[in-house]
Amino acid sequence: MFTFKKPKNDLEALLQTGSKERSDFSADLFVNCPACNKSIITAHLPEYLHVCPKCDHHMKLRTRLRLKYLLDTGSFTEHDADLTARNDLEFPEYEEKLAAAAQDSGERDAVITGTGKLKGMDCCIFAMEGSFMMGSMGCVVGEKITRLFEHAYKHRLPVIGYTVSGGARMQEGILSLMQMAKTSGAVKRHSDAGLLYITVLTNPTTGGVTASFAMEGDMILAEPGALICFAGPRVIEQTTRQKLPPGFQRAEFLLEHGFLDAIVHRSGQRDYLARLLRFHQGGVQ
């Protein structure tokens, strides 16, 4: 009676389990582009700089990986890595949220600052981390960026800043909003000394970050398709009760209306930024 019974094997057992084990297995091998939903082999993402090869969508990029792609190998020195946020306003469950964000992102807060070399040229650089509480700006973010500009002022160095943020961190209330003025003051002092500041706005850059240091660069660049705004399009539509034009508040719309100097593909940012630094130093483009 066992003549026609098909023997089972390990592969068949895996296929029959179906749900979680198979999905975990697939998730390790492939990632779906959030724009076109096409599957991309995970191992190929570094080769593409985490840009979809099918639709050119610029996917989220972790900060340390971004710095690795941008700066000369081994040149980055991090500043103020030990700064961590406090719950001075005693906001409910804020400590738990900070701990969860640190575990998920592997960072102490939503920005990394330091110095490095870009094609042999010294610069200061900060890059925000979107996976830490949506890149929200609190006291630590403001303090680290301010200290970086003070270091750049003292040593007469240019600053490159990568932004990604959901805005000011509500758990820190007015203390968070104060960082807008503090960072802007540091940017102004750096600018008055004739030093260069370049910002690269990535998706999304919103709220208090947009209303302060993100839009204060001498050159304001953006990645393709980045959402850049103070209040988001849904908030504006609900307030004005009007339908917004297609692509409103995306990088291409802002470039067309004079709010950006250029949109630069991720694959070309290292060369583009190096040319700007060299030009500012009086070198050949």
C-alpha positions as CSV (number, residue, x, y, z in Angstrom):
1,M,0.0,0.0,0.0
2,F,3.1,2.3,0.1
3,T,3.9,1.7,-3.5
4,F,2.8,5.1,-4.8
5,K,3.6,7.2,-1.7
6,K,6.0,10.0,-2.4
7,P,8.9,10.2,0.1
8,K,9.4,13.5,1.8
9,N,12.6,15.4,1.9
10,D,13.9,18.6,3.6
11,L,13.1,20.9,0.7
12,E,9.6,19.7,0.5
13,A,9.1,20.2,4.2
14,L,10.4,23.7,3.9
15,L,8.0,24.5,1.1
16,Q,5.1,23.0,3.0
17,T,5.7,25.1,6.1
18,G,4.9,28.0,3.8
19,S,4.3,31.2,5.8
20,K,7.0,32.5,8.2
21,E,10.0,30.4,7.4
22,R,9.6,30.9,3.6
23,S,9.0,34.7,4.0
24,D,12.0,35.1,6.2
25,F,14.1,33.1,3.7
26,S,12.9,35.3,0.8
27,A,13.4,38.5,2.8
28,D,17.0,37.6,3.3
29,L,17.6,37.1,-0.5
30,F,15.3,39.8,-1.9
31,V,14.0,43.3,-1.1
32,N,11.1,45.0,-2.8
33,C,11.5,48.5,-4.1
34,P,9.0,50.7,-2.2
35,A,8.3,52.7,-5.4
36,C,7.9,50.1,-8.2
37,N,7.6,46.9,-6.0
38,K,10.1,45.0,-8.1
39,S,12.3,42.5,-6.4
40,I,16.0,43.3,-6.0
41,I,18.6,40.8,-4.9
42,T,19.7,42.0,-1.5
43,A,23.4,41.2,-2.1
44,H,23.3,43.6,-5.1
45,L,22.1,46.6,-3.1
46,P,25.6,47.9,-2.2
47,E,26.6,47.7,-5.9
48,Y,23.6,49.9,-6.7
49,L,24.2,52.2,-3.7
50,H,20.7,51.2,-2.5
51,V,19.1,52.8,-5.7
52,C,16.6,50.6,-7.5
53,P,18.1,49.6,-10.9
54,K,14.6,49.3,-12.4
55,C,13.0,52.6,-11.5
56,D,15.9,54.6,-10.0
57,H,14.1,55.1,-6.7
58,H,16.6,56.2,-4.0
59,M,15.9,53.8,-1.1
60,K,16.7,54.6,2.5
61,L,20.4,54.4,3.4
62,R,21.9,54.0,6.8
63,T,24.1,56.8,7.9
64,R,27.4,54.9,8.4
65,L,27.0,53.2,5.0
66,R,26.4,56.6,3.4
67,L,29.6,57.9,5.0
68,K,31.5,54.8,3.8
69,Y,30.3,55.4,0.2
70,L,31.1,59.1,0.3
71,L,34.4,59.6,2.2
72,D,37.9,58.4,1.5
73,T,38.5,55.0,3.0
74,G,39.5,55.1,6.7
75,S,39.4,58.9,6.8
76,F,36.3,59.5,9.0
77,T,36.8,60.5,12.7
78,E,33.6,60.7,14.6
79,H,32.9,63.5,17.1
80,D,30.7,63.5,20.3
81,A,29.7,59.9,19.9
82,D,28.9,59.6,23.6
83,L,26.1,62.2,23.7
84,T,22.7,60.8,24.6
85,A,19.3,62.4,25.1
86,R,17.7,63.0,28.5
87,N,14.1,63.1,29.5
88,D,14.2,66.6,31.1
89,L,10.5,67.2,30.5
90,E,9.6,63.8,32.0
91,F,7.6,62.9,28.8
92,P,5.8,59.6,29.4
93,E,7.7,56.5,28.0
94,Y,10.4,58.6,26.4
95,E,13.2,56.6,27.9
96,E,11.7,53.4,26.5
97,K,11.4,55.0,23.0
98,L,15.0,56.1,23.1
99,A,16.2,52.6,24.1
100,A,14.1,51.0,21.4
101,A,15.4,53.5,18.8
102,A,19.0,52.9,19.9
103,Q,18.5,49.1,19.6
104,D,16.9,49.4,16.1
105,S,19.4,51.8,14.6
106,G,22.5,50.9,16.5
107,E,23.1,54.7,17.1
108,R,22.9,56.8,20.2
109,D,20.8,59.5,18.5
110,A,19.7,60.7,15.1
111,V,22.9,62.3,13.7
112,I,26.5,61.3,13.3
113,T,29.1,64.1,13.1
114,G,32.8,64.2,12.4
115,T,35.7,65.0,10.1
116,G,37.0,63.2,7.0
117,K,38.5,63.5,3.6
118,L,36.7,63.7,0.3
119,K,39.1,62.9,-2.5
120,G,41.9,64.1,-0.3
121,M,40.2,67.3,0.9
122,D,39.5,67.9,4.5
123,C,35.9,68.6,5.6
124,C,33.5,68.4,8.4
125,I,30.4,66.3,7.8
126,F,27.2,65.4,9.5
127,A,24.6,62.8,8.4
128,M,21.2,62.3,10.0
129,E,19.9,58.8,10.8
130,G,16.3,58.2,9.8
131,S,15.9,55.0,11.6
132,F,16.4,56.7,15.0
133,M,12.9,58.1,15.8
134,M,12.4,59.2,12.2
135,G,15.5,61.4,12.3
136,S,13.8,63.7,14.7
137,M,15.7,66.7,16.0
138,G,16.2,66.9,19.7
139,C,18.8,68.5,22.0
140,V,21.5,66.0,21.1
141,V,21.1,66.5,17.3
142,G,21.2,70.3,17.8
143,E,24.2,70.1,20.1
144,K,26.3,67.8,17.9
145,I,25.6,69.9,14.7
146,T,26.4,73.1,16.6
147,R,29.7,71.7,17.9
148,L,30.6,70.5,14.4
149,F,30.2,74.0,13.0
150,E,32.2,75.4,15.9
151,H,35.0,73.0,15.1
152,A,34.7,73.8,11.4
153,Y,34.9,77.6,12.2
154,K,38.0,77.1,14.5
155,H,39.8,75.0,11.9
156,R,38.5,76.8,8.8
157,L,36.9,73.7,7.3
158,P,33.9,73.3,5.0
159,V,30.8,71.5,6.2
160,I,28.8,68.9,4.3
161,G,25.4,68.0,5.8
162,Y,23.1,65.1,4.9
163,T,19.5,65.6,6.2
164,V,16.7,63.2,6.7
165,S,14.1,64.0,9.4
166,G,10.5,64.0,10.4
167,G,11.1,67.4,12.2
168,A,11.5,68.5,15.8
169,R,11.2,65.8,18.5
170,M,7.9,66.4,20.3
171,Q,9.1,64.5,23.4
172,E,11.6,67.4,24.0
173,G,9.1,70.2,23.4
174,I,10.5,73.7,23.4
175,L,14.0,72.4,24.0
176,S,13.8,70.7,20.6
177,L,12.5,73.9,18.9
178,M,15.4,75.9,20.5
179,Q,17.8,73.8,18.4
180,M,16.6,75.6,15.3
181,A,18.0,78.9,16.6
182,K,21.1,77.4,18.1
183,T,22.2,75.6,14.9
184,S,21.3,78.5,12.7
185,G,23.5,80.8,14.9
186,A,26.4,78.4,14.4
187,V,25.8,78.2,10.6
188,K,25.8,82.1,10.5
189,R,29.1,82.4,12.3
190,H,30.6,79.8,10.0
191,S,29.2,81.6,6.9
192,D,30.4,85.0,8.1
193,A,34.0,83.6,8.2
194,G,33.7,82.9,4.4
195,L,33.5,79.1,4.9
196,L,31.5,76.7,2.7
197,Y,28.4,74.8,3.8
198,I,26.7,72.3,1.5
199,T,23.5,70.5,2.4
200,V,22.2,67.4,0.7
201,L,18.5,66.8,1.4
202,T,17.3,63.2,1.3
203,N,13.9,61.7,1.7
204,P,12.2,63.0,3.8
205,T,13.5,66.3,5.1
206,T,10.6,68.0,6.9
207,G,9.6,70.2,9.8
208,G,12.0,72.1,12.0
209,V,15.0,70.7,10.3
210,T,13.8,72.1,6.9
211,A,13.1,75.4,8.7
212,S,16.6,75.7,10.0
213,F,20.0,74.2,9.0
214,A,18.8,72.1,6.1
215,M,17.9,75.1,4.0
216,E,20.8,77.3,5.1
217,G,23.5,75.9,3.0
218,D,25.5,78.0,0.5
219,M,24.7,75.1,-2.0
220,I,21.5,73.2,-1.4
221,L,21.4,69.8,-3.2
222,A,18.9,67.0,-3.0
223,E,18.5,63.4,-4.0
224,P,15.9,62.6,-6.7
225,G,12.3,62.3,-5.4
226,A,13.1,63.5,-1.9
227,L,10.1,65.0,0.0
228,I,11.2,68.4,1.3
229,C,8.8,70.5,3.3
230,F,7.8,72.1,6.6
231,A,4.3,70.8,6.8
232,G,3.5,67.8,4.7
233,P,1.1,67.7,1.7
234,R,-1.7,66.1,3.5
235,V,-1.7,68.7,6.2
236,I,-1.7,71.5,3.6
237,E,-4.6,69.9,1.7
238,Q,-6.6,69.5,4.8
239,T,-5.9,73.1,5.9
240,T,-6.4,74.8,2.5
241,R,-9.0,72.3,1.2
242,Q,-7.4,72.4,-2.2
243,K,-5.8,69.7,-4.3
244,L,-2.1,70.2,-4.6
245,P,-0.3,69.9,-8.0
246,P,1.5,66.6,-8.8
247,G,4.9,66.2,-7.3
248,F,4.3,69.1,-4.9
249,Q,7.1,69.4,-2.3
250,R,9.3,66.8,-4.1
251,A,12.8,67.7,-5.0
252,E,12.0,68.2,-8.7
253,F,9.2,70.6,-7.9
254,L,11.5,72.6,-5.5
255,L,14.3,72.8,-8.1
256,E,11.8,74.1,-10.7
257,H,10.7,76.8,-8.2
258,G,14.2,77.9,-7.1
259,F,14.5,76.3,-3.7
260,L,17.3,73.9,-4.7
261,D,20.5,74.4,-6.6
262,A,20.7,70.9,-8.0
263,I,19.4,67.4,-7.8
264,V,22.3,64.9,-7.7
265,H,22.0,61.2,-8.2
266,R,23.5,59.2,-5.3
267,S,26.0,57.6,-7.7
268,G,27.4,61.0,-8.6
269,Q,27.4,62.7,-5.2
270,R,31.0,62.0,-4.3
271,D,32.3,63.5,-7.5
272,Y,29.9,66.4,-7.4
273,L,30.7,67.4,-3.8
274,A,34.4,67.0,-4.5
275,R,34.2,69.5,-7.4
276,L,32.4,72.0,-5.2
277,L,35.0,71.7,-2.5
278,R,37.8,72.1,-5.0
279,F,36.1,75.1,-6.6
280,H,35.7,76.8,-3.3
281,Q,39.4,76.3,-2.5
282,G,40.3,78.0,-5.8
283,G,41.2,74.9,-7.6
284,V,40.2,73.7,-11.1
285,Q,36.8,72.1,-11.5
